[in-house]
């Protein structure tokens, strides 16, 4: 059997080419991720005594609703005033006449969580704060004289006590509330949606969804009629998860976003958009539609897999910047809904750390509603039975389903949807987004995202450009709440207010700073509104006040060369140079402009390869430089900037010797080439005739390769090819006939190994590194043994390994194969037998017979064949010749040179076991 190296050689040439390609790559600097995620910022913040639930900004004052507290803060988040809203006493032992009176002289046992916070300005400048105590009754803060001296009243009217509509004054439910106040027809309407309490034993005081107004006496609320509210079907109360996540008004409509079951027999959850007419005092025109956000994962050799992000976490409706408006084909001032979704756990609304962001214009939402309803893709509401058995569920093809006076009433559930795609293409598929805010800045649209890990991410959205974050920092160790507020968003110093636990933080909309951008490229390519520039003195990205004007740049980046490869090139060749560094060809408009770049290597012009070059890597070609230069500097000019690095030279490679000068025609011999500058250039290739010697290792003075096979004995020149330059060895390499084995002795070995296997044949000297491969068939164990030549190189000697570690019982059949460079022999049998028992051997004697000395050893029957077949009987470290067994006596001829060399002969049954000396009358023993 032969080992074929021709295919392996072809593969190696390819690998060598790939190796150059990899070697010519520049290591991406750690900072190439654009942002240093370890940077933190010291931002203005306010810390409440208790967890914060709600935020509201009005006329420069920030109102913070927390457990048992209501704060009024300045723009700088300094406390102006503090209102206590709890704790209170609640229980069956409370005999207070109404929720406003409270229980006097009772222990305080109930915290008041802020469930809703809203401002109303049509009647008066008044703030409504609704808590979890008192059945969700709100308090009204009249702010005509400012937050320091508010007139406070409890919004509970005793006239409503016996109302047949339930409790009109009980606005806020215990599981979460969304409230929108809208002025229509001279009346402020309060649209209220309460998330469902998952406890069927809790009294139902709060309607699921309703519309109401303030009483004329402004001491409470009242419904317009029985049609002004809807409740979940009685069979679903307490066991139908329904969560109102977000609410907003746009045009003539009120919208709520929910997370709930898909409906029917499905236990899966999804998100819905609920739409109502803001002009309706009764819930006459009500429709729901699924809102789905998807991402298609690309997979190799498979169709893309669609991932559905089904549970909404946060949302924000906003105007967008001019650039994005033009890209999306939106009208000026058009509202767009931005929504952060997560994938939920199976059959659960609980989110996982996998998110996506989808967006849709409100115009598109209304168009989808109209089209699906006109086509009849609707059904009766399954979870809302309606207050009366009226036919609100008919749809007609000609209807516009708008809020006009003469439009038909309807209460419908759309059964179809038009999925939106993740706008960030899977960027947040390993993150749980918990907050979203969108603000137009200059002509850009900036999205600010909060995460469950307390990070804040800001990114400019663009339909066609790359949407990479320009801000990503840790705000807090706690999750960022979906509750947020904007402070002066139209101003240059506008801020985003975010909640994490007890803390409210003020994050500048243009970004908290520039320090995260830790490369000059990313710094100067950051959005212009960030005001970032590169400070040469500190070598970092900063804003202008943090750097001296003469060292703060915004148009170009200083060049830096980090490595050059190769460090030398052969004279007269064509060598591709790779120069690694930073800021090559930087142009703020085009980002990378090869027209700006000029490269000179050791005084020679290097032609730039544009397609292989980038900001951090230049590839250029050196052609046929025939004279070396004293100049060893690599210089790069890029616009006004210049960088240089020493350490390059043109050299003349030389081969001085090869070893060995011969080998088998089957190839596989490791050839060593010595000389100088052997590692110069990009690619080294050794040929022998028309075949390639597979490269093993290389240095400046030595190269090793594995010889290829040749069809017949022959001589070939050894040539080294370096980047088009050829250097020839002073002697040729001779291919001999392949080794031929005529005999392998012995056929047996002791189980402990140590037997010398002698391989006899022809052309064995051609193999410089002979090896024996031993396979124990029953155990599947393979041993590889390095062998040697005897003194005249006619035989190969191999020592058998021990099989004792395999825990097998002899006899054990094995197979031997001899690998002689590129030539592999047939298999030969080798039987492992039991070790001899040395204590039973008798004293050896030497008896003269003619001109020979015969060594005699009495052998017990159990060891006779083992010793004879083992053929490892040695005398004074020489093989005992002509071993024969006569009766129970083992005889062999002492080698001639030992017959008169000494009076005592040391007899061994194998290399490591000494039986006895011929003059030693003691019993045989095994040495320690």
N, C-alpha and C positions, 0 to 999 in steps of 0.2 A: 504493500500500500504506500502511496506517495501523498504528501501534503502539497496541494496545488496553490502556488503563491501568485499566479498570474491575476486571478480575480481579486485577491487581497491587495495586490499592488495597485490595480486600477482604483479600488476603493480608497487606498491611501493617498493617491494623487488628488482625488476629489477632496478628501479630508484635509490634505495640506492646503488646498486652495481655500476651503472653508476656514481653516485655521488662520490663514492670512486675513480673510474677511473679518473674522472675529477679533484678531489681533489689531486690525486697523480701526476697530471701533473705539470710541472714547468712552470712558466710564462716565455715565451720567452722574453729575454731582448730586449729593444728597439734596441740595437746595433746589434741584430741578423740579421738585414737586411744587415749586412756585411759592408755597407758603410754609413758614416755620410754625408748625402747629403747637409748639411749646410756649410761644409768646403769650403773655397775659397783659391786660390793661387795667389800670386803676381808674375806674369810671365813677362818676357821681351816682350815689345810691341812697336809698332810704330804707331803714330796717324797722319793720313793725314789731310790736310786742307779740303779735299772733300771726298765723298764716293769712296771707292775702288772697282774696278771691276775685275782686273786681277792680277795674281801673276805668277812669273817665277823665278826659281833659276838656276844660271849657274856659275860654278867654284867658289862657295862661295859667289857670289854676288846675292842679292835679288832685282829683278825688280818689281816695283809696279805700275800698271796702274790705275789711278784714274781720276775723272772728272777734266779736264784741267791740269792734272799733270802726270808726269812720274818720279818716284823716283828710285834711285839706293841706296841700303842699304847694310851695312856690315852684317856679320853673326849674330851679336848682335843686328841687326835692328837699327843701328845708320845710320843717313842719310849721304851718301857720296856725292850725287849730286842730283839736282832737275832740271827737264826740264819742262817748261811751254808749254802746248799743246793747250791752249785756255784761255779764250773764244775768239770767232772770230765774224766777221760780215757776215751774210748770208741773202740773200733776192733777190727779183727781181731787186732791184736798184743797185745790185752789177755788175759791168762791168769788173770784173777781167777776164783775158784771160783763166785762168785754176784754178783748186782747190788749187794749191800750192801758187799762188800769193796772194790770199786774197784781201780784199777790204781795201784800205788805207783811213784813215781819216773818217771812219764811226764808229758809235757807236757799241760796242761789244754786240751782242744780242743773241749769240748762244754758249752754253756750249758744250764742247767736251768730250763725254763719251767714255772711252776706251772699244772697242769692241773685240780686239784681240791683243795678245802679244806673239810673238814666236821668237825663236833663230834659226839662220841658220849658219852652220859652214863649209859647203863644199866649197863654193867660198871664203868667208871671215868670220871673226868673226863679225856677224852683227845681230842686234836686229830689228825686225819689230814691229811697234806699229800702229794699225789701229783704227781710232776713228769714231765717229758718224757724224762729220762734213766733208765737202768736198766730199760728196757722198761716204764716206768710203774709201777714198784713204789713203794708209799707208805711214808712214815715216820710213826711214831706218837709223839706228844708227850704224855706223862703229866703232867697239870697239877694234881695234888693239892696241890702246894705253890705253885701260881701260875705265871705265865709266866716268872718270873725264874729258876726252877730246875727246868726240865722234864727229865724222864727220857726220852731219845730212843731209839727202837728201830726197826730196819728190818724191814718186814713182808714178809720173804721166808723161807719155810721150805724147807730142803733136802729135806724129806720130799715136797715137791711136784715135785721135779725131774723125775721120771719119770711124772708123772700122765698118765693116758690122756685127761683132759679139757682138755689144753693147759696153760696157765700160770695157775692160779687166783690167783697173787699179782700178775699183770700187770693192774692195773686201768685205768690211764689210757692211752688211745690218743693218738697224736701229732697227730690232727686235731681234738681236742676231746672232752671227756668230761662227762657229767652223772651224778652219783652221789647217790642218796638212801639214807639209813640209817633203817630202820623196825623197831621192836620188835614182834614178833608171836609169841605162844605162848612167851614167855620167851626168845626168840632174836632177836638183832639181825640183820636181813637187809639186805644191801647190794645195791641195785638199780643196775646200772651200764649206761650206754648210751654207746657210742663212735661218733663220726662216722667216716665212711668215708674212708680214705686213698686219694686218686685216683692210685695208682701200683701197678700190678699186680706189680711186681718186689719190693715190700717184703714181708718175711716177716710172716705173719699170726699174731701172738701174742695179739691181743686179740679177744675175742668181741664181736660187734656189740651184743647186748643180753643181759644175764645177771643172775642173782641168786645171791649167795653169802653165806657167813657167816665169822666169824673162827674160826680153829682154837682148840680149848680151851686150847692153850698160848699163845695170843695172840701168836704170832710169824709169822702169815701167814693166808691165807684158803683156803677150800675150797668147791667146789660141793656142792649137796645131791645132785645126780644128773646124768646125761647130759641130762635134760630141763630143766636149770637155765640153759641158754643157747641162743641162736639166732644163726646167722650168715647173712649174705647168701649167696644162691646162688653157687656157685663161678664161674659165668660172669659174675656182676656185680661180683665183688671187684675193686676197683681202678678201675672205670669207671662206677660207679653213685653219683652225688652224693647223699649222705644226711647231713644235718646235724642233730644234736640241739641245739635252741636253749634249751630250758627244761624243768624238771622240778619236780613238786610232789606232795604227798600230800594227799588230802582224803577223809575217811571211810575206807572199806575199800579204797580204790583208790590205785594209783600211776599218775601220768600223765607222759608225755613229749610234748613238742611238737617236731615235725620239719619241715624243709624238704626236699623230695625231688621227683623226677619224678612226674607224674600217673599214670604207668603205661601199659602197653600200648605202642603205637607212638608215643605223644606224647612230644615233647621239652620240653613246657612244664612249669613247676614250680608246685607248690602246697604248702600247709601241712597237716599232719595232726596229729590228737590221738591218741596211743597210750594205751590203758588196760590195766592189769594189776591183779590182786588182790594186795594186800600180804601176804595170809596164805598165798599159794602159794609153797612152797619150790621148786617147779618151774614152768616157764612153761606152765601148763595153760590158763589163761583169758586170752587175749590178743586185742585187737581194735584196729583203726585206723579213723579216720573223717576225711574232709576237713574242714578248718576254713577257711571262706571269709569274707572281709571285703569288702563292696561299698559303693559310693557312687554315687548317681544324680545325674548332672549335669543341671540344667535348661537347656534350650536354647530360644531363641525360635523359635516356629512349628514346632518339631520335638518329637518325643517325647524324653523324657529318656534320656540315654545312660548305661548302667550301666558303671562302672569297677570292675574287680576288683583288689584289693590282695592279691597272692598269696603274698608271702614274708614270714614272720614275722621281726621284728628283735629284739623283746624282749617279755617278758610278766611278769605278777605276779598271784598269787592273794592276795586279801585280803578281810577283812570290810569292810563299808561302814557309813557313818553312818546314823543313824536316819531322816533326811529321805529319803535315796535308797532306803533299805530300804522305806519306806512307798510311795514312788513306784513302785518295781519290784515290789511285792507279795512281797518276800522274807521268809523267816523270820529271826528274830533269830539272829545268829551264822552265817548261811549264807555259804559261800565264793562269791566271784565272780572269774572270770578276766578280767583286763584285758590286751589284746594290742595291740601296736603293729606294724602291717603296712606294707609298702612295695610299690610296683609294681616288678616286676623288668624287666630288659632281656629282649628276646625270647629264649625258649629258654635262659634263663640264671637262676641264683639270685642274680646280682649286683643289688643294689637300685638304684633311681633316686631322685632327690629328690622323691618324691611319696608321702605317707603317709596312713594312716587309723588310727583307734583303734576297735576293736570289743570288746564285752564280752559275757559269757554266764555265767550262774550254773552252778555245778557240777551242781546238780540238773537243769538243762535239758540239760547235756551227757549225763548218765546216762539221761535220758528219751529223748533222741535215739538213743543207742546201743540202748536196749531196743526202741524202736518200729521202727527200721530192721532190727534183727536179727530181730524177731518177724515182720516182713513179708517177710523173705527178701531184703532189699536188700543182699546180701553176696556175696562170692566168695572163693575160695581166695587166700591170700597169694601174690602173684606174685614177691616178692623174697626171702621167707624159705621155704625148702623144708621146714623142720622137721627135728628131730634123728632122728625115726623116722617111718616111714610109718604113722601112726595117723590115724584119722578124727576130726580135731579141727574139721572144717569143716561139720558139720551144724547147722542151726538149726531150732528147733521153736517153733510159735506160742505154746505155753503157758509156755515158759521165761521166767524173769525175768532171766536172765543176770547174776545177782549173784554174791557170793563165798561163798555158803553151802556147807556140806560136801557136800551132795548135788547141787549144781549140775553140769551137764555141762561138760566141757572144750570149748574152742573156740579156734581160731586163725583169725581172720576179718579181712577187709577190707571195710568198709562202702562201698557204691558210690554212695550218695546223701549229700546234705548239706542243711543248713538255713542259708543264708547269713545272716550278721549284718551290720547296717548301721553305717556309720561314725557313731560317736556324736557327732562334732564337725562333721558335715555339710560336709565338704570344707575345713575350716579349715587343715589341714596338707597340702593336695594339692601344695604347692610346697616342702615341707620333708622332709628325711629324718630321721625319728625313730629314735633308737638306744637309748633307755632309757626305762623306765616303772616307777613306784613309786606305790602307792595306800595312803593312810592315812586312817582316820576321825578327824576333829578336831571336837570337840564333836558337833553333830548333822550336820555336813557330811562329804562324801567328797572328799578332795583328791587329784588326780592330778598327779604330778610327771613331766615329760617331758624327756628330754635329746635333743639334736640333733647331727647330724654337724658342725655349725658351732660346736659348743661352747656352745650356749645351753641354759638351763634355763627351762622353762615350767611354771608351776603354775596349776591351774584347778580350781574347784569344779564337780563334775559334778551335773547335775540333769536329770531327764527332761523337765521342762516349762519350766524357766527358761532364760535365756540362759547359755550356757557360754562366757564370755569369760575369758581368762587374767587373773589379778590379779598375776602375776609373770612377767616375761620378760626375762632378763638374760644377758649373756655371762659364762660361767664360765671359759672357757679358749679358746685358739685351736685346740685339738685336739678331736676328736670325744668326746662323752660315751659311755663304755663301757656296755654292757648290764649289767655287773656293778655291783651296788649293795648297800647294807646299811642297815638302820634302827637308829638309836640312841635308845633310850628313847622309842618312838613314842607311848606313853600319857601322857607328861609334857608339861607346857606348853612346856618347852624341848627337846622331841624334835627329832632331826635326821635328815637323809638324807645318807648317805655316797656320794659319786660319784667315779668314776675317770676321769681324763683323762690318758693317757700315763703319766708317772711320778708323777702327783700324785693324792692323795686329798683331797677337799674336803668340808667339813662345812656343809651347807645347812640352815638352820632350816626345820622343816616348816611353821611359820606364816608363812614368808617371810623373806627376808634383810633387809627394811626396807620403808619406805613411800615412799621418795624417787621411785620410778618413777611413782607416781600423781600426775600433775602438774596435775590440776584438783581443785578443792574437791569437786565432785560425785563424781568417781571415788574420791576419798579417803574421803569419808564413807560411800559405798556399798560400799566394800571389805568383805570378810568380817570379821565382828566379831573373830574370833580373831587377825587381824593386828594389832589394837591401834592402828589408825591414826587420826589426827586432824589437823585443819588448824591450822597455826600462823600466826596473823595477822601476827606481827612479821616472819617470814621469807617469808611468802606461799608456803608449801610444805607438803607432806604429811609428817608426821613421827610418831614415837612420843612418848609423853608426856615421857620424860626429856630429849628434845632441845628442849623449848619450855617457857617459863614457864607455870605453871598458868592464869594469868589470860588468856593469849592462845591457849590450846590448846582448840579446839572440836571437838565430835563430833556436834552436832545440826543446825546450820544453817551456811550459807555466806554470806560477804559478797557483796553485789551489786556489779556493775560494768556500767556502760553504756559501750559503745565507740563506736557510731554511731547516728544517728537519720536516718530517711529518710521523706519529704522534709524539707528544712530549713525549708520554708515551705509554707503552705496558703492558698488563696483564701478570703476572707471569704464566708460564706454557702453554702459548698459542703459536700460530704461527702468527706473525705480519710481514707484508710487510712494510719495511721502504722506504720512498722516500726522497732522498737527492738532493736538488737543488743547483746549483752553476755554476761554469765555469771551463772549461779546464780539465774535467775528462778524463783520458785515452788518452791524446793527443799523436798522433804519426804522424809525417809529411808524412809518406808513406801511412799508412792505415787510417789516420785521427782519428779513434776511435778504441782503442785496449783494450779489457776487460782484457787481460792477465796482463796488467800493474797495475790493480786496486786491492786494498785490503781494506775492510771496517770493522771497529771494532766499536760497539755501546755499550757504558757503560760497557766496558770490555768483551763483548760477540762478537764472530765472526758472521758476517752477510753475508750470502751467496748471491752472486751477481746474479741477473736475467738478463742474457745477452740480451735477445730479447727486454726487456723493458727499457734498459739503453742507454744513449747517452752522448755526450760531456757535456751537461748541466743538466743531470738527471741520478741519479743512483737509481735503485730499487733493494733491497736485502731483504732476509728473515731471521727473528729471530725465532729460533725453541726451544720451551720448556725450556726457562730459568726459573729455579725454585727458584732462590735466588737473591734478589736484591743486588745491589752493590753501594758502595759509589761513584764510578766513574759515572759521568753523561755526559761524553764527547763522541761525535761522531767523529771518526777519519777516514780520507780517505788518503790512500797512493797511489800515481800514479807515477811510475817510481822513479825519484829522488825527486819528489815534495810531500809535505804533507800538509794537511789542517785539521783543527778541529773546532768543534763548541760545546759549552756547552748547557745543557738544556734538557737532556733526562733522563728518569727514568723508572724503572720497578715498577709496582704498583699492589695492591690487591683490585679490585673493590668489593664494598659491597652495598647491598640494605637494607635500614633500615625501609622503610615504603612504603605503596601504598595508594592512595586515588582517588576515593571512593573504597570501598571494594565490591560493588555490582552494578548491572546495568541490563537493559533489555537484554533478550537473542538475540534480533535483533542486538546487538552491537552498535557501534557508540559513546559510552561513552568515553570522554576524561579521560584517566587514567594518574595520576601523580605518578611517581616513584622517591623517594628521596634516597640519599645514598652518596657514595664517589667514585671518579674516574670512574664515569659512562661513561665519554667520552673518556676513554683511548682506544688505539688500532685504527684499521682502520674502522671496521664495527660493529655497534651495532644492535642487533636484539632482539625484545621482543616477546616471545611466550606465549600463554595461551592455554594449552592443545596442540593440533596439529595445531593450527591456529596462525597467526602472528598479533601482535598488530602494526598497521601502525604508524611508527615514525613521530612525529610532531615537536618536538624540543628537544635539548639535551645540557646539560652543565655538568660540573664536578659533581655537586650535585643534579641535577634534570633532569628527562627525562619525556616527555609526549608522549603518543601514543593514537590512537583511537582503541577501543576494536573491535575485530572481532565478527561476529555472531556465535551463537551456536544453534544446532537443538532443544535443550530442556533445561529447568532449570537445572543448574549443578554448581559444583565448580571446579576450575582449578588452578593449580599452575602458578604463574607468574615468568617467567625465563628470564634473560638477558644473551644473548650470545655475547661474545666479542672475536673475533679471535680464536675461538675454546674453549674458557673458558666459563663455565656456572655459573651464580650466581642466587640464588632463593630468592624470597621475603619471609618475615617471616609469612605472612598470604596469604590464597588463595583468589581468586576473585569469587564472587557468581553471577551467572546469574539467574535472576528472570524471571517470565512470562512477556511478553510484556504488556505495559499499555493497559487498556481497558476503552474506554469512553462510559459512559451511557447517559450523557446529556450535552448539551451546551446551556447556557442561558446568555443573552437574544438573541433574533433573530433580534433585531433592534438596531440601533445606530443613534445618531444625526450626521449630515453631518460634524460638527466640531470635531467629535470623542470624546474621553474621557470616553466612556462607559466601564464598567468593565464586561468582558466576563468571566463567571465562567464555568470551565470544571470539570465535576464530573465523577468519575469512579473508577477503581481498578488498583493497581500497578502504580499509577501515581508518587509515590515517587521514583520509579526507574530512572526516567529521571531527571538528575541534572540540565540540561540546556534546559528547555522546550521553544519552540518558536511557534509563530503563523505566518503563511504566508497568507496574505490577497491579493486576486487578484480581481481587478476591471475589470470585463470581457469586458465591452464596451470600456474601455480606454487602456486595455492591460497593466495596471500599477500593479506592485507587491510591496507590503509592507511586511517587515520582522520585527516582533515585539518580543522582548525578554520578556518572561513571568516569573512568580514567583509562588511559592507554598504558600498556606495559612499557618496559624500557625501549624495546625496539619498535614500538608502535604497530606491531602486527596483530596484537590482541587487545580486546577491550575488557576491562575488569569492573564488575559491579558487585557490590555487597548487598545481600538480601536483607530487607527490613524485617523487624520483629512483628509478628501478628498477635502477640500476647494481649495487646490492648483491645483486641476484638472479642475477647472472651469466647473463643471457639475451641472445639476439641479436635485434635489432629486424628486422622490426616485431613488436610485442607488443600483442595485443588485450586491453583491459581494460574493465571496466564501472564506471560512476559511479552512485552513489545519493546523494541529498541528504536529510539528516535535518534537518528544520526544527521544532525542539521536539518535539512529539508526532506530527508528520506526516512520513512517509517517502515519497519520490517513486518513480516507476518508474526502471528502469535506463537509462543512456545510454552509448553506445559512445565510447571514447576510445582512439585508436591511438597507441602510442608508436613514434616513428621514430628513425633514426640521427641523432646529433648532426652539425651542419654542420662542414665542414673550413674553418676560418676563414682559413688561409693562402692559399687559392685565390680569395678574394674580391678584387675590384678596388676602387679608391678610389671611394666614393660621391660623387655630384654632385647639385646642386640646379638645376633648370631652370624658369624662369617660363613658365607657360601661362595666359594671360589673367590673372585675379585669383588664381590658385593657384600654389603652388610645388610642383613635382614632384621627389621624391627618386628618383634612379636608381642602381641597383647592378648591375654586371655579375656574373652568377652562373654558375659552371661547371654543366654539365648534371647532374652527380651530386648537386648540392645544390639545384637549382631547386625541385623539388616539396617537398623537406624544409622549406625556408625558407618557401615560399608557404603550405604546409598547416600549418606550425607556427604561423603567425599570431602571432608574438611579435616582429615587427619594431617597434622603438620608436625615437623621436627625442627626445633630451634628456628621457628618462623619460616621454614621452607616446606613446600609441599612434599609429602611422602609419596613416592612413586609406586605404581603397580600394586594397588591395594587389592588383596585377595583374602578370602575367608576359607581357612582349612580347619574343618571341625569347628571347635569353639575358639580358634585362634585367628586373630586378624593379623595379616602379614603385609608389610610394604617394604620397599627398598629405600634405604637412607640415601639421600643425594650424595654424589661422589665427593663434593667439596666439604661435606661434614664428616666423612668417615675417618679422617685423620686430624680434623681441625680442633677437636676437643674430646676430653675423656667423658664429659657428661653431656647428654642430649636432653633438652626440654621437650616433652611430648605434649601436644595439644590436640584435643578432639575438635576444637574450633577456636577462633581468635581469642575469645574471652574466657575459655575454660582450660586450665592447666591440670593435666592428670598427674604427672609425676616425672621425675628425672630418672634416667636409666640407672643411676647410681644411688637413688633415693629409695630406701626400703620402707619409708613410712607409708601409711594409707593415703590414697588419693584424697584431695581436698579442693573445695572451690574457694578461690581467694575472696577476701572481703572487698 
